């Protein structure tokens, strides 16, 4: 863990905690907007800038299934700070108990699930489909865990199943440098996020799940920047 970067944003935590408590009585959209504001504040306090590309591809879209690589602890902050419209995250159940962040996750209606059980996975799928059918947007980290490096891990099996079932548009996302809080041997000042062109249901409905998973993995991987160690 990069303690220096972490200590730079500690002064924000009391305000973020109070805002998360207030968020219990607020609607999802208002809470996401607040989350966006605090995500930008956290990045700025750490001395990090964020470069965004491809956001213009998102205009007019709804019921989007975002598929993103999972580099590190800062991943959700990059998403919240850059996405032009609200979305829900899919996350493992353990993250629900993280102080401050757990309450924020509840405020933006994150789908927490026990990924080790069949029941947990079925519940997650149902909730994901419910949101997508309501024209809301979902983000999944299909690697399932942080890579803490530039190289990606393989996608978990059936990670794109909900998109098929909801006939949702898939938008691959590439994030770069977001593991800088998790490691001390990488110096990163500019993080980047790249929203790729959407893949519409008509374009992938006849493609097998395995082939689509490989295709999306390759798209995300194509924009990864290799960082040098100190």
C-alpha positions in Angstrom: 0.0 0.0 0.0 1.3 3.5 -0.9 1.1 5.1 2.5 2.2 8.6 1.2 -0.7 8.8 -1.3 -3.1 7.5 1.2 -2.2 10.0 3.9 -2.7 12.9 1.5 -6.5 12.2 1.3 -7.1 11.4 5.0 -8.5 14.9 5.7 -11.3 14.2 3.2 -12.5 11.1 5.1 -14.5 12.8 7.9 -16.4 14.9 5.3 -16.9 11.8 3.1 -18.3 9.9 6.1 -20.8 12.6 7.0 -21.9 12.8 3.3 -22.3 9.0 3.2 -24.6 9.1 6.3 -26.7 11.9 4.7 -26.9 9.8 1.6 -29.1 7.2 3.3 -32.1 9.5 2.8 -31.2 10.6 -0.7 -32.0 9.1 -4.1 -29.6 7.1 -6.2 -28.8 9.8 -8.8 -28.0 12.4 -6.2 -25.8 10.0 -4.3 -23.9 9.1 -7.5 -23.3 12.7 -8.3 -21.9 13.2 -4.8 -19.8 10.1 -5.2 -18.4 11.6 -8.4 -17.5 14.8 -6.6 -15.6 13.0 -3.8 -13.9 10.7 -6.2 -12.4 13.8 -8.0 -11.4 15.3 -4.7 -9.6 12.1 -3.6 -7.7 11.9 -6.9 -6.7 15.6 -6.7 -5.6 15.3 -3.1 -3.3 12.5 -4.1 -1.7 14.6 -6.8 -3.2 12.5 -9.5 -4.8 13.7 -12.7 -7.2 11.7 -14.8 -7.2 11.6 -18.6 -10.5 10.4 -20.1 -11.1 9.2 -23.7 -14.1 7.8 -25.5 -16.9 9.3 -23.3 -18.6 10.6 -26.4 -19.4 7.0 -27.3 -21.8 6.9 -24.3 -24.2 9.6 -25.5 -27.8 8.4 -25.8 -27.1 5.0 -24.3 -29.0 3.3 -21.5 -29.1 -0.2 -20.1 -25.3 -0.4 -20.5 -23.2 -3.3 -19.2 -19.8 -1.8 -18.6 -16.9 -4.3 -18.5 -13.7 -3.0 -17.0 -10.3 -4.3 -16.1 -9.5 -4.4 -12.4 -6.1 -3.0 -11.5 -6.4 -1.6 -8.0 -8.1 0.1 -5.1 -8.7 3.3 -7.1 -10.7 1.7 -9.9 -14.1 2.8 -8.7 -12.9 6.4 -8.2 -11.8 6.5 -11.8 -15.2 5.2 -13.0 -17.3 7.6 -10.8 -15.1 10.6 -11.6 -15.4 10.1 -15.4 -18.7 8.4 -16.3 -21.2 11.0 -17.5 -24.2 9.1 -16.1 -24.9 7.1 -13.0 -24.2 3.3 -12.8 -24.3 0.5 -10.3 -21.3 -1.6 -9.4 -21.1 -5.4 -8.9 -18.9 -6.2 -5.9 -18.1 -9.1 -3.6 -20.0 -9.1 -0.3 -16.9 -8.5 1.8 -16.6 -5.0 0.5 -19.9 -4.1 2.0 -18.3 -3.9 5.4 -15.4 -1.5 4.5 -15.8 1.7 6.6 -17.1 4.7 4.7 -16.7 3.0 1.3 -19.2 0.4 2.3 -21.9 3.0 3.1 -21.1 4.8 -0.2 -21.5 1.6 -2.1 -24.9 1.0 -0.5 -26.0 4.6 -1.3 -25.3 4.0 -5.0 -27.1 0.6 -4.8 -24.1 -1.6 -5.4 -24.9 -5.2 -5.9 -23.0 -7.1 -3.2 -23.0 -10.9 -3.5 -21.3 -14.0 -2.2 -19.3 -15.1 -5.2 -18.4 -18.4 -3.6 -21.9 -19.8 -3.5 -24.4 -20.7 -6.2 -27.2 -18.8 -4.4 -25.0 -15.7 -4.3 -24.3 -15.8 -8.0 -28.0 -16.4 -8.9 -29.0 -13.4 -6.7 -26.4 -11.2 -8.3 -27.7 -12.2 -11.8 -31.3 -11.4 -10.8 -30.4 -8.0 -9.5 -28.3 -7.2 -12.5 -31.1 -8.1 -14.9 -33.6 -6.1 -12.9 -31.4 -3.0 -13.2 -30.7 -3.5 -16.9 -34.4 -4.1 -17.7 -35.2 -0.8 -15.9 -32.8 0.9 -18.4 -30.2 1.5 -15.6 -26.4 0.8 -16.0 -24.2 -1.8 -14.5 -20.4 -2.2 -14.2 -18.6 -5.4 -13.6 -14.9 -6.2 -13.0 -15.0 -9.7 -14.7 -11.4 -10.6 -13.5 -13.0 -10.9 -10.1 -10.0 -9.5 -8.2 -7.4 -6.7 -8.5 -4.4 -7.5 -10.7 -2.3 -4.8 -9.1 -0.3 -4.6 -12.4 -0.8 -3.7 -16.0 -1.3 -7.3 -17.2 -4.9 -8.5 -17.0 -6.2 -11.7 -15.4 -8.6 -14.0 -17.3 -12.3 -13.2 -17.0 -14.5 -15.3 -14.7 -16.8 -17.7 -16.4 -20.3 -16.4 -17.2 -19.3 -12.8 -16.4 -21.1 -11.6 -19.5 -24.2 -13.7 -19.1 -26.4 -10.9 -17.8 -25.7 -8.8 -20.9 -27.0 -11.7 -23.2 -30.1 -12.2 -21.1 -30.9 -8.4 -20.9 -29.9 -7.8 -24.5 -27.8 -4.9 -23.2 -25.2 -2.8 -24.9 -21.7 -3.8 -23.7 -19.1 -1.0 -23.3 -15.5 -2.2 -22.5 -13.4 0.1 -20.3 -9.7 0.2 -20.0 -8.2 1.9 -16.9 -4.5 2.6 -16.5 -2.3 3.2 -13.4 -5.1 2.6 -10.9 -2.9 0.2 -8.8 -0.6 3.1 -7.8 -2.2 3.2 -4.4 -1.6 -0.5 -3.9 2.1 -0.5 -4.8 5.2 1.6 -3.9 7.4 0.6 -6.8 5.4 2.5 -9.5 5.4 6.2 -9.9 2.2 7.4 -11.6 0.9 10.9 -11.8 -1.6 10.6 -14.6 -4.2 7.9 -14.6 -6.3 7.2 -17.7 -9.6 5.7 -18.5 -10.7 4.7 -22.0 -14.4 4.1 -22.9 -14.5 1.9 -26.0 -17.2 1.9 -28.7 -20.3 0.0 -27.5 -21.0 -3.5 -28.7 -24.7 -3.7 -29.3 -26.8 -6.9 -28.8 -27.3 -7.3 -32.5 -23.6 -7.4 -33.0 -22.9 -10.2 -30.4 -26.1 -12.2 -30.1 -24.8 -14.9 -32.5 -21.3 -15.0 -30.9 -20.6 -17.7 -28.2 -20.0 -16.5 -24.7 -16.4 -17.7 -24.7 -15.7 -15.9 -28.0 -17.3 -12.7 -26.8 -15.4 -12.9 -23.5 -12.1 -13.2 -25.5 -13.1 -10.4 -27.8 -13.9 -8.0 -25.0 -10.8 -9.0 -23.1 -8.7 -8.2 -26.2 -10.4 -4.8 -26.7 -9.7 -3.8 -23.1 -6.1 -5.0 -23.2 -5.4 -3.1 -26.4 -5.4 0.2 -24.6 -3.3 -0.8 -21.5 -0.2 1.3 -20.9 2.8 -0.5 -19.6 4.4 1.3 -16.6 8.0 1.0 -15.6 9.0 0.1 -12.1 11.1 2.5 -10.1 
